[in-house]
Amino acid sequence: MSQYDHIKQQAYEANMQLPKLGLVLFTFGNVSAVDRGLGVFAIKPSGVPYEELSPGKMVIVDFDARAVEGNLRPSSDTKTHAVLYKHWEGIGGIVHTHSTYATAWAQAQRDIPIFGTTHADHNTVDVPCAPPMSDEMISGDYEHETGFQIMNCFKERGLDYKEVEMVLVGNHAPFTWGKTPGKAVYNSAVLESIAHMALLTEQINMAAPRLKEALIKKHYQRKHGPDSYYGQ
């Protein structure tokens, strides 16, 4: 038994959802689960196929991306997770995938416009796409800098990571997060669906307008506002 078994199990279960939801191919993705009291998180080992994963193979890492427990190397994206956990204290889980439609928008360096109520059920703004990383950042500690690339985008746009739980990294791929690893996975699946629908919307009507503000507020507030009434 280990004091980290609970987050290993959480990380394992969340990672196994990615292929089931069609969000990853091969080993293209990772989920982490944090324990803030212990100051560590569990993350998928690098390059290990999902069918070979187990809770015991999850790697325990601190917020400076130093391995604390585990026999395998952690995900190559570990430093990005560590930066976000260190600076955004409300996050309980992080997901990174290269899901097809969200990644296509990231490669196009475009925000995903808020076209419909499905989007507004989860965000009141376009899904932001962080600008491509500068050459200086690329030549530095790349995965570490990716965390700051995401945070800088939110700071520059005045966005709250507790309200907007998803981002596209320009020319790269999406990251999502949430209060739990399960919510982060949910957000990843929602983002992929929103990205797909937005692409189809523009193909059907290149001049499709953004959703009007009254509908944005209505749909977001009915799920997330003080008088929300969606669900049980």
N, C-alpha and C positions, 0 to 999 in steps of 0.2 A: 504493500500500500504506500502511496505517496500523498503528500499534502496537496499535490497538484492534480490528482485524479479527476476531480470534478470538472476542471476546465479542459483537461485532455478529452474527456467524454463529450463535452459540449462542442469542442472544436471538431472532433471526429464526426459526430452526428451532423453538424452543419456542413462540413466538407462533403459528406456523402450525398447531400441534397443537390449539389451543383450538377453532377452528371444526370441525376434523375430529372432535373428541371431543364435539361438541355442547355445549360449555361457554359459548359466546358467541353473541350476535346482533349483527349490524352491527359496531360498533366497541366493544362493551361488554366490555372486558377488556384486560389487558396482562400481559406477562412481562418480567422484567429478568434480566440475567446479570452477575455481578460479577467484577472482577479486583482482589483485595485488595492485591496487590503494587503495582499502579498507583493504587489508591485511587479507582477509578471503576466505574461500571456502565453497561451498554447497556440501553436501554428503548425500547419501542414509541413512535413519534410519536403525538401526540394526534389523534384523529378521522380517522385514515387507515384506509380499509377494508382488510381482511386480504388481499384479492386484489391490492391495489396495493402491498403491502409488498415490501421487498427488504432484504438485509443492509445495503446502503449507506444506507438510510433510518433505520436505528436511530440513536438519539441517545445520545451519551456524556455522562454526568453525574457529578459528584463527590458525596461523601457529605454535602455541604451543599446538594445539589440545584442546583448551578450547572452550566449547560451547558458542556462542554469541547470537544465536536466535534459537528457536524451542522448541517444547514440548516433543520430542522423543529423545531417546539416539541415537547418531550417530553410524555409522557402527563400528564394532569391529576393523576394519583396519584403522580407522581414523588417528591414530598416525603415521602410515607408510606414508599415504598421506601427512600429515603435515610436516614430515621430508623432503620428496622429494620436496615439494613446497618451503620450507624454504631454501634449499641448491641448488636446480636446478631452477634458476630463469626463464629459457626459457619455462617452462612447463605451459600449460593452462588447461589441463585436465588429469586425471589419471583413469585407469580402472584396476580392479582386478577381475579375474574370476577363476573358477576351471574347465575350459573347458577341455574336455576329453583328446584330443591328446597332447596339450601343457602341461597339468598336468602330463600325463604319462611320457613325457621326463623329466620333473622336478623330478618326483619320481625316475626315473632311474639315476638321477644326471648327465645327459648328455647334452652338447650343441647340438643344432639342426644343422647338417652339411648343408652347402650351396651346395645343389645338382643340382639345376636348376635355370632357368631364372626367375621363379616366385619369388623365394627367392631373387635373385639379383636385381629385380625391386625395392626392399625395403631395402636391406642391402648388404654390401660388405663383411660381415663376418658371421661366424656361430652365431646363436642366443645364447647368453651366458647363462649358468646356474651357478648361484652363489652357492658356496659351502654351504652345510648344516650349520646352525647356531651352534656356539660353545655352550657348556653347560653353560658357564658363561653368555652369551647373553640370552640364553633361560630362565635362572633363574632370569634375570633382567626384564626390561620393554620390554616385548617380541615384541609387535607391533612396538614400537619405534625403537628397535634394528633392526627390519626387514628393515626399511628404510636405516640404515647404512650397513646392509648386502648387499643390492643392490648397494649402492654407493661405498662400498669397492671393490666389484667385478669390477665395471667400472674403478675405479682408478688403481687397480692392473693390469688390462688388457690394460690400456691406451685407453679406449673407450670414445667416446663423446656422451653424452646422447641426444644431438640434432641431431645426425646422426643415432644412434641405439636407437630406441624408444620402445624397448621391452626387457624383461628379464625373465628367469625362476628362481624361488627361489627354490634351491635344497630341495627335499622331500616335497615341498609345492605346488606352483602353479605359474602361470604367472602374471606379471604386465606389463602394457603398458602405454604410455603417448603420448602427442602430444601438438601442439600449441593451440588446442581447444579440448573440450570434444568429439566432433564428430570425430576428427582425432584420438584421443586415442581409441575410439570404433572401428574405421576402422582398426587400428593397431592390436587390439585384435582379430578381425575376420581374418585378414591376417595371424597372428601368428598361429591361430588354423588350418588354411588351410595348411600353410607351414609344421606344425608339422605332420599333417595327411599324406601329400604327402611324407615327409621324411621317415615316418614309412613304408609306402607301398614300397618306393624305396629300403629300406634295406631288406624287405621281398622278393622282386623280385630278387634283386642282393645284397648279403651281402657284396660284394667287390665293390660296386658302387663307382666310383671316385667322388671327389668334382668337382664342375664346374670349368673349367679352367679360369685363371685370365683374359684373354682377353674378355671372355663373361661376367664375373662379371662386369668389368669396363664398357663395352658397354651398358649393360642393366641398370645399375645404373645411368650412366651419361645421357642416353637418357631421363630419367625421372627427374633427380635431378641436372644435371650438368649445367654449364653456357650456353651451347648450346643445352639444352634439347628441344625435339621436340614432346614429347608424349602429347596427349590431345590438347584441344583448347585454 
